[in-house]
Amino acid sequence: MCAQDPGSDAPGLLKRERDNLEHRLKLGIPKGSLQEATFALFKKAGYDFRMSSGRSYHPVVDDPELDPLLIRPQEIPRYVEQGILDAGLTGKDWIEDNGSDVLEVAEFTYSKATLNPIRIVLAAPNDSPIVSVKDLQHRRIATEYVRLTERYLAQHGVQAHVEFSWGACEVKVPDLADAIVVNTETGSSLRAHNLRVVDTLLVSTTRLIVNHGAWQNAWKRNKIENITMLLRGALNAEQMVGLKMNVARDHLQAVMALLPALKNPTIAPLSSPDWVALEIIVSEKAVRDLLPQLKRAGAEGIVEYPLNKVVY
């Protein structure tokens, strides 16, 4: 019996290596203020990201088909457009500032502190004479959003000096700049620095963006669509809870009249023919007022439970 040539399986090995490379999605994760909120959202969606020691730009994830890279959100649109990344999560503000030609597959309304969008605003000191964009003529503006600001000024026929600022724009007025263009989530930082909003340039949310070439790849497109569905489900669940309760059939109509269910509530018979089990999904904010009403209407054994994903 002849010994097998060790190189006889080389074509098969090369094919498996190519398949392994093709069946991996290069995904940009926003580094900085959105990092922890993004990791938490992925966690609810079923993906466990951890930072590996000594490799600050390469998170570890429990999905071998993902190749994540932690990058500043300002840079993600450019790397996705160039095909260095297949997809990434970044803000609409940075897509607009870069002017990147990418596909926006999904919108996810979450930010570092809340589930609200952020605003890109023009701000000036409270005692400044600047009350509109027209008052910026020949003035100095500090911002990270240089291209976005320049387009905004051009749209209003205003000529001003726009200089790039490495963050902390609030401290630059009035000594180093007359006004700033910054992102704000709650407005607390602007108020703390004695600033007021003059105008809003853009309302921005987090977007899942994809390179055109990656979207044409059937495997990558399917992977991206799966991730999108799970992230949406996790985000839907952020403000929803489940309610279970037992209801006597005599009280069922009264209880049903109170329920703001997504569709129709689930009703199941119990061992006693006079009772049913009822289950719904409702807004978490509604539970505070709803639960006492359900109790008074005849519901018993009411249980509230958290949700990981709600997929419509």
N, C-alpha and C positions, 0 to 999 in steps of 0.2 A: 504494500500500500504506500503510495507516494505521499510525502509530507506536503501540506498545503502551502502554497506560496504566500508569505505574509503580506505581500503587496497586492494579492488578488482582489481584496475587498476595498482597495483604495478608492475606486469610483463611488462605492456606496458610502464610505466614510465622508468623502467630500460632499456628497449630496445631503447627508444628514447635517453636516456643518452648515451648508447653505440654507437648509430648511430652518435650522435653529436661529440663524441670523434673520431670515425673512419673517419668522414667526416671533419677533420681538418688537415691541412698540417703544420707541424712544419718546419719553414723555417729560415735558418740562413742568416742574413744580415751582410755584413762586416762592422765592426766598425772601425773608423779612417779615413784614407785618401780617401778611396773609398765610404764612407758613403753617402755624399751629392750627388755624381755622381750617385750612385745606386738609391737613393730616387728619383732623377730627372728622371732617366730612367723609373722607375716604374710609376711615375706620367704620363709620356707620354703614357705608356702602359695602363693607366686607373686605377691604384692603388694609392691611396692617403695615404702615410705614414706620421705620425706625432709623435714626441716624447712626451710622457706623463710625466708630472712633477713628480719627485720623483721616477720614474721607468726607469732609464737610459738604461736598457737592454731590455725593453719591449716596442717597438714602437706600436702605435695604427694604424690600417689600416682599410679602409672602406670595407673590405671583411671579413665577419664572418667565412669563411672557412680557413682563414690563421691565423696561430699562429706564428708571427715573433719573433725572438730573435736576438738582436744586439750583435755580438761576434767578437773578433779579427779574421781577415781572417786566421791567422796562425793556429787557433784552429778549424776552421770549418771543414776541412777534417776529423779530428779525431772524432769529434762529429757525423758527418754524417756516417762515417764508423761504429761506435758503435751503431747507431740507435737512439741516443738521439735526433738527428735532422733527419727529412725525407729527406730534401734537403737543399742546401745552395749555395750561390755565393761566390767564392773565386778565388784566382789566381792559375794558373797552377804551379807557383813556389812553393806554399805552399803544393799543392798536391804531387809534386815531393819530397819536403823536408820531408814531413811526411811519404811518401811511402804508402799512404792510398789506400785501396782497395775499390774504389767507382766507380760509373758509371758517366762518363762525358756526360751529355745529350746535352749540347749546349756550344758553344764558343761565347763570346760577347767581341768584341774588343773596349773597352773603359777603360780609367783610370782616375785619379783624375783631370788632367788638359787638356787632349787631347783625341782623339779617336784612339790613337796609342797604340800598345803593349808596355810593359816595357821590359827592358833587365836586366838580372842578370849578373853582370860583376865582374871580378877581376880587381881591381884598385890599383895603387901604385903611390907614389910621382913622380912628373915630373923628378926630379934629381936622382931617384932611379936606381940602376943597374938591377932591376927586369924588364925584357923585355919579358919573357915567363913563362909558368907554371913551367918549369924545374928549374928556378931560385928561386923557393920557398922552395927548399930542406932545411929542418931544420930551416925554418923561422917561424914567428908568424903571424897568420891571424885572424883578428877580423871580425865577421859576425853574422847575425841572422840565416843564412842558414847553420847551422853546418853540418847536415847530407848530404845535397846537395854538400857542399864543400868537405867533406871527400870522397864522392864517386868520385867527379871530380879529386881529387888528386890521389886516388887509380887507376883510369883509366890511369893516366899518370905516374904511378910508382913513385910518389913523396911523401916523408914523411915530414910533417910539423905539427906544433902545431896549431890547430884550436880552438879558444875560442869563446864562445857565448858572443855577445854584445847586450845590450838593446838599439838598435838604435844608432844614432849619431856616426856611425862607422868612418865617415870622419875625426873627430877630433882626432882619436886615432893614426893616422900615422903622423910622424914616431916615436913618443915617446913611444907609448904603443904597436904598431904592425908594422910589415914591409909592410903589404898589407891588403886589405879588400875585402870582397865579398858583394856587395850591389845591390839593385835594382835601376835603373835609368830610368826616362822617357824622360827627355830632356838633361841630362848631365850637367845642370847648377850648381848643388850642387858640383859635382866633380871638375868642373873648378874653382869654388869659393874657394875650399880648395887645389888648386894647385895639383890636382890628374889627372892621365890619365888612360884610359882603356887599360889593358893588354890583356884581353881575355873576350869573352862572353860565359858564361856557359849555358844560357837558354834564349829564348825569350818567354815571358809569357803574356797570356791574361786572362781575367776573364772567368771562367767556371761555369756553373750550374751543380752541382754534386748531385747525388741521392744515397741514401742507397739502397742496393740490395733488401732488404725486401720491402721497400716502392714501388719500381718499379714493384714488383709482385702484389701489391694491385691495382686492376682495377680502383678504384675511385681516389687514389692518383696519379697513372700514368696519368690518364686523366687530372687531375688538373695541374700536372706538364707540360704536353704537351700544355695545353691551355696557361699557363704562358709563356712558351718558345716561342710560336707563337707570343704572344702580345709583348714580350720584343724584339724579332727579328724585328717585324714590326716597333716598336718605334726606334730601332737603325738604321734600314734601312732609316727611314725618317730623321735622323739627318742631313744628307748632301744632301737631296733632297728637291725640291720645285715643286709646280704646276704652270703651266702657262696657262692662258686662253687668247684667242684673237679672233677677228673677221677678216675674210679674204675674199676678193672678189674672186669669183671663177676664174677669169682671172689670179689671182696671186697665186692660191692654190699650183700649182706644184712647183713654185719657193720657197714658204715658206716651203712646205713639204721637199724639198731637204736639208733644214738646220736643221731639227729636229732630235736630238739624243734621240728618245723616248724609253721607256722601251720595248714596243712592238710597236703596231701601234697607232698613235694618235686617239683620239676620235673626230669625225667630225659630227656636227649636223646642220641641215638646220635652217636658220633664216626666219623671216617673209618675207624678200625680197629674191626672188629666186636667185638673183645674189650674195648672201653672205652666208657664213657658219661660225659657231662657232667652234673653234678648241681648244682642251685641251690636254696637255701632262704633264708628270712628268720628270724632268731633274735634273741633278746634280746642286746644288746651285753654285758651282764654275764656271759652264759653262754659267750661266745666264749673267754675266758681259759682255762677248763677244757676246753671242747669241742674246740678246735683241736688240741692235742696228741693227744687221743684219736682224732680223725679221721685224723691222720697215721699213728698206730700201727696203725689198722685198715685202712690201705691207700689212703687218699685222697692224691692228689698234685696239684700245681699249685693249691693252695688260695689263693683271693683273697677278702679281706674288703673290702667297699665300703660307704660311707655311704648313707643313704636320705633323700630329701626328704619323701616322703609315703607312707603306708601306709593305703589305704582298704579297710576290711573290707566 
